[in-house]
Amino acid sequence: MASPTANLHVQIVRFVIDHQPPIVACEFVDADGQKHTVVDKVWMFSEETPSAQSHYPKPGEIRCGVVSQWRDSEGRDVVRINTADPDQIESIEGLTEFTVLRDLVAEASSSVNEQ
């Protein structure tokens, strides 16, 4: 059975390559305070098409599968997500599963990444 789909809120932080579509880098911070970077086509994160001259950061989203949710030992609501589901997105370190604060995850909308 597939995981429920959600959107991870990220920040598009820089333009990487002038390509069609453009390649950008985005970042988010996990529940342990570790920053993660993902580099991919801009339409994987946003409906907008920023350029090298755009002002950064810009808001974006990564579709992800929700693996589990719980309240941690510090009383924070956290979510284990998988960015390989459904769009095969991984961090520059090759990671696809992350534990993030619940505030960074929203129900999936149909606006971003629908092909």
C-alpha positions as CSV (number, residue, x, y, z in Angstrom):
1,M,0.0,0.0,0.0
2,A,1.4,3.4,-1.0
3,S,2.1,6.1,1.7
4,P,-0.2,9.1,1.9
5,T,1.2,11.9,-0.2
6,A,2.1,15.2,1.3
7,N,4.1,18.3,0.5
8,L,7.3,19.2,2.3
9,H,7.8,23.0,2.5
10,V,11.3,23.9,1.3
11,Q,13.2,27.1,0.3
12,I,14.6,27.4,-3.2
13,V,17.9,29.0,-2.4
14,R,19.8,29.3,-5.7
15,F,19.8,28.9,-9.5
16,V,22.2,26.1,-10.5
17,I,22.0,25.6,-14.3
18,D,20.4,27.4,-17.1
19,H,18.7,24.4,-18.6
20,Q,15.2,23.7,-20.0
21,P,13.7,23.5,-17.4
22,P,16.1,25.4,-15.1
23,I,17.9,23.4,-12.4
24,V,17.7,24.9,-8.9
25,A,18.8,24.0,-5.3
26,C,16.4,23.9,-2.4
27,E,17.0,23.3,1.3
28,F,15.1,22.2,4.4
29,V,16.1,21.5,8.0
30,D,15.2,18.1,9.6
31,A,14.0,17.6,13.2
32,D,17.6,17.2,14.4
33,G,18.6,20.6,12.9
34,Q,20.5,19.1,9.9
35,K,20.2,21.1,6.7
36,H,19.5,19.0,3.5
37,T,19.9,20.2,-0.1
38,V,18.1,18.9,-3.1
39,V,19.0,19.8,-6.7
40,D,16.5,19.2,-9.5
41,K,14.3,20.7,-12.2
42,V,12.5,23.8,-10.9
43,W,9.1,22.3,-11.7
44,M,9.7,19.6,-9.1
45,F,9.5,22.4,-6.4
46,S,7.5,25.3,-7.8
47,E,5.1,26.5,-10.6
48,E,7.3,29.6,-10.9
49,T,10.3,29.6,-13.2
50,P,13.1,31.6,-11.4
51,S,16.2,32.7,-13.2
52,A,19.8,33.4,-12.3
53,Q,18.7,37.0,-11.7
54,S,15.8,36.1,-9.4
55,H,15.9,37.0,-5.7
56,Y,16.4,34.0,-3.4
57,P,15.2,32.3,-1.3
58,K,11.8,31.4,-2.8
59,P,9.2,29.1,-1.3
60,G,8.8,25.6,-2.8
61,E,7.5,22.2,-2.1
62,I,8.6,18.6,-2.6
63,R,6.0,15.9,-2.9
64,C,6.7,13.1,-0.4
65,G,5.2,10.0,1.1
66,V,4.3,10.0,4.8
67,V,5.9,7.0,6.5
68,S,4.9,7.7,10.1
69,Q,4.0,10.4,12.6
70,W,4.5,10.7,16.3
71,R,5.4,13.0,19.2
72,D,9.1,12.8,20.1
73,S,10.7,12.8,23.5
74,E,10.8,16.7,23.4
75,G,7.1,16.8,22.8
76,R,7.4,17.9,19.2
77,D,5.1,16.6,16.5
78,V,7.4,14.9,13.9
79,V,6.8,13.2,10.6
80,R,9.0,10.6,8.8
81,I,8.8,11.3,5.1
82,N,10.1,9.6,1.9
83,T,11.0,11.9,-1.0
84,A,11.5,9.0,-3.4
85,D,7.7,8.5,-3.3
86,P,6.3,9.6,-5.7
87,D,8.9,11.6,-7.6
88,Q,12.3,9.9,-7.0
89,I,13.8,12.9,-5.3
90,E,16.9,12.6,-3.2
91,S,19.3,14.9,-1.3
92,I,22.8,15.6,-2.6
93,E,23.9,13.0,0.0
94,G,21.6,10.4,-1.7
95,L,19.1,10.4,1.2
96,T,15.4,9.9,0.6
97,E,14.0,9.5,4.1
98,F,13.9,12.3,6.6
99,T,12.3,13.1,10.0
100,V,11.0,16.7,10.0
101,L,8.8,18.8,12.2
102,R,5.1,18.4,11.4
103,D,4.9,22.2,10.6
104,L,7.0,21.5,7.4
105,V,4.5,19.0,6.0
106,A,1.2,19.8,4.5
107,E,-1.5,17.8,2.8
108,A,-0.8,17.4,-0.9
109,S,-2.3,19.9,-3.2
110,S,-2.9,19.4,-6.9
111,S,-1.0,22.5,-8.0
112,V,2.7,21.5,-7.8
113,N,4.3,18.5,-9.7
114,E,1.1,17.3,-11.4
115,Q,2.1,15.9,-14.7
